[in-house]
């Protein structure tokens, strides 16, 4: 699983909160946290100032309250919590899997579970609504696919074909979460 982690595990950048105009970058690698800052000022004494850089190990970051406060102020508490989790070794491996492997995993899930997964991140929303996912769903779960339907699916879209031709009572029960309402992927 460690091979799924690239050199940079996480990176975010942005402008600090008002009134400063300073620019900040947070990079988390497999072994360290890098905090970079650029002073943005109209004052002549700051013109040409070099950016600041602070590198520390994950453990040092977890024990540096001042650095954690800076990350929280600039990027918010969610980013701080995510960074702390990464520094504790809690990597989001599922999010880093290649799409073809994720599609194979999705083939084993019920549609109601896929709908819930689609609501977790932008990447999963895009993947769970992709033509590749819906083609795989129709081919894998619908025995009555004819060549004419396949041609129609290629023209209209696999998702539309699934809900037009294969969303029968049996498939609705398969897709429902037990509460009686239809699964929504949007």
C-alpha positions as CSV (number, residue, x, y, z in Angstrom):
1,X,0.0,0.0,0.0
2,X,2.9,2.4,0.7
3,X,3.6,2.4,-3.1
4,X,0.3,4.2,-3.6
5,X,1.7,7.2,-1.8
6,X,3.6,9.6,-4.0
7,X,6.4,11.8,-2.9
8,X,3.9,14.4,-1.9
9,X,1.1,13.0,0.2
10,X,-0.8,16.3,0.4
11,X,-0.3,19.9,-0.7
12,X,-2.4,23.0,-0.3
13,X,-1.6,26.7,-0.8
14,X,-3.5,29.9,-0.3
15,X,-3.5,33.4,1.0
16,X,-3.6,34.1,4.7
17,X,-6.5,35.6,6.5
18,X,-7.0,39.4,6.5
19,X,-5.5,41.8,7.0
20,X,-2.3,40.2,5.8
21,X,-1.8,39.4,2.1
22,X,0.9,36.7,2.8
23,X,0.8,33.5,0.8
24,X,1.3,30.1,2.4
25,X,2.0,26.5,1.3
26,X,1.6,23.3,3.3
27,X,3.2,20.2,1.9
28,X,3.1,16.8,3.6
29,X,5.4,14.1,2.3
30,X,5.9,10.5,3.6
31,X,8.3,11.7,6.2
32,X,8.0,15.5,6.8
33,X,5.8,18.5,6.8
34,X,7.0,21.6,4.9
35,X,5.5,25.0,5.7
36,X,6.4,27.8,3.2
37,X,5.4,31.5,3.5
38,X,5.8,34.4,1.2
39,X,5.6,37.9,2.7
40,X,3.4,40.1,0.5
41,X,3.7,43.8,1.3
42,X,3.9,47.2,-0.3
43,X,6.5,48.3,2.2
44,X,9.9,48.9,0.8
45,X,11.7,47.0,3.5
46,X,10.0,43.7,2.5
47,X,10.6,44.1,-1.2
48,X,12.6,41.2,-2.5
49,X,12.3,39.3,0.8
50,X,13.0,35.6,0.4
51,X,10.2,33.1,1.2
52,X,10.4,31.4,4.6
53,X,10.5,27.6,4.8
54,X,10.1,25.4,7.8
55,X,10.7,21.6,7.5
56,X,9.9,19.2,10.3
57,X,9.2,15.5,10.8
58,X,5.7,14.3,11.3
59,X,6.3,13.7,15.0
60,X,7.7,17.3,15.4
61,X,4.7,18.7,13.7
62,X,2.4,16.8,16.0
63,X,4.2,18.3,19.0
64,X,4.5,21.9,17.6
65,X,1.3,23.7,18.8
66,X,2.5,27.0,17.2
67,X,2.8,25.4,13.7
68,X,-0.6,23.6,14.1
69,X,-2.2,26.9,15.1
70,X,-0.8,28.6,11.9
71,X,-2.1,25.8,9.7
72,X,-5.5,26.0,11.4
73,X,-5.7,29.8,11.0
74,X,-4.6,29.8,7.4
75,X,-6.3,26.7,6.0
76,X,-9.0,25.9,8.6
77,X,-9.6,23.2,11.2
78,X,-10.5,20.5,8.7
79,X,-7.1,20.8,6.9
80,X,-5.4,20.8,10.3
81,X,-7.2,17.6,11.4
82,X,-6.4,16.0,8.0
83,X,-2.7,16.9,8.3
84,X,-2.6,15.6,11.8
85,X,-4.1,12.3,10.7
86,X,-1.5,12.0,7.9
87,X,1.3,12.7,10.3
88,X,-0.1,9.9,12.5
89,X,0.1,7.5,9.6
90,X,-3.6,7.5,8.7
91,X,-3.3,7.7,5.0
92,X,-6.4,7.6,2.7
93,X,-5.3,4.7,0.5
94,X,-8.8,4.1,-1.0
95,X,-8.8,7.7,-2.5
96,X,-5.4,7.0,-4.0
97,X,-6.2,3.8,-5.9
98,X,-6.3,3.9,-9.7
99,X,-9.7,4.3,-11.3
100,X,-9.6,0.8,-13.0
101,X,-9.0,-0.8,-9.6
102,X,-11.7,1.2,-8.0
103,X,-14.2,0.2,-10.7
104,X,-13.4,-3.4,-10.0
105,X,-14.1,-2.8,-6.3
106,X,-17.4,-0.9,-7.1
107,X,-18.6,-3.9,-9.0
108,X,-19.0,-5.8,-5.7
109,X,-21.0,-3.1,-4.0
110,X,-24.7,-2.7,-3.9
111,X,-26.0,0.4,-5.7
112,X,-27.1,2.0,-2.5
113,X,-23.6,1.7,-1.2
114,X,-22.2,3.2,-4.4
115,X,-24.6,6.1,-4.0
116,X,-23.3,6.7,-0.5
117,X,-19.7,6.5,-1.6
118,X,-20.4,9.0,-4.4
119,X,-21.3,11.5,-1.7
120,X,-17.9,11.3,0.1
121,X,-15.5,13.1,-2.2
122,X,-15.5,14.8,-5.6
123,X,-13.4,12.0,-7.0
124,X,-15.8,9.3,-6.0
125,X,-18.8,11.4,-7.2
126,X,-17.1,11.7,-10.6
127,X,-16.2,8.0,-10.7
128,X,-19.6,6.7,-9.5
129,X,-21.3,8.8,-12.2
130,X,-18.9,8.0,-15.0
131,X,-19.9,6.2,-18.2
132,X,-17.4,3.5,-17.4
133,X,-19.1,2.7,-14.1
134,X,-22.5,2.6,-15.6
135,X,-21.4,0.4,-18.5
136,X,-19.9,-2.0,-16.0
137,X,-23.1,-1.9,-14.0
138,X,-25.3,-2.7,-16.9
139,X,-23.1,-5.4,-18.3
140,X,-22.5,-7.0,-14.9
141,X,-26.0,-6.8,-13.4
142,X,-28.4,-6.9,-16.3
143,X,-28.8,-10.2,-18.2
144,X,-31.2,-8.9,-20.8
145,X,-28.7,-6.6,-22.7
146,X,-29.2,-6.9,-26.4
147,X,-27.0,-5.6,-29.2
148,X,-29.6,-2.9,-30.0
149,X,-29.6,-1.8,-26.4
150,X,-25.9,-1.7,-26.4
151,X,-25.8,0.6,-29.4
152,X,-28.5,2.8,-27.8
153,X,-26.4,2.9,-24.6
154,X,-23.3,4.0,-26.6
155,X,-25.4,6.8,-28.1
156,X,-27.5,7.9,-25.1
157,X,-25.4,6.9,-22.2
158,X,-25.2,3.8,-20.0
159,X,-26.8,5.4,-17.0
160,X,-29.9,6.4,-18.9
161,X,-30.2,2.9,-20.3
162,X,-29.9,1.4,-16.9
163,X,-32.7,3.5,-15.5
164,X,-34.9,3.2,-18.6
165,X,-34.7,-0.5,-19.2
166,X,-33.2,-2.3,-16.2
167,X,-34.6,-0.3,-13.2
168,X,-37.3,-2.9,-12.5
169,X,-38.8,-3.8,-9.1
170,X,-36.0,-6.3,-8.6
171,X,-33.2,-3.8,-9.4
172,X,-35.0,-1.1,-7.3
173,X,-35.0,-3.4,-4.3
174,X,-31.3,-4.1,-4.9
175,X,-30.6,-0.4,-5.1
176,X,-32.7,0.7,-2.1
177,X,-31.3,1.1,1.3
178,X,-34.4,-0.4,2.9
179,X,-36.1,2.9,3.5
180,X,-38.2,2.7,0.3
181,X,-36.7,5.6,-1.6
182,X,-34.8,5.3,-4.9
183,X,-31.0,5.6,-4.8
184,X,-29.7,9.0,-6.0
185,X,-26.2,9.4,-7.4
186,X,-26.3,13.2,-7.8
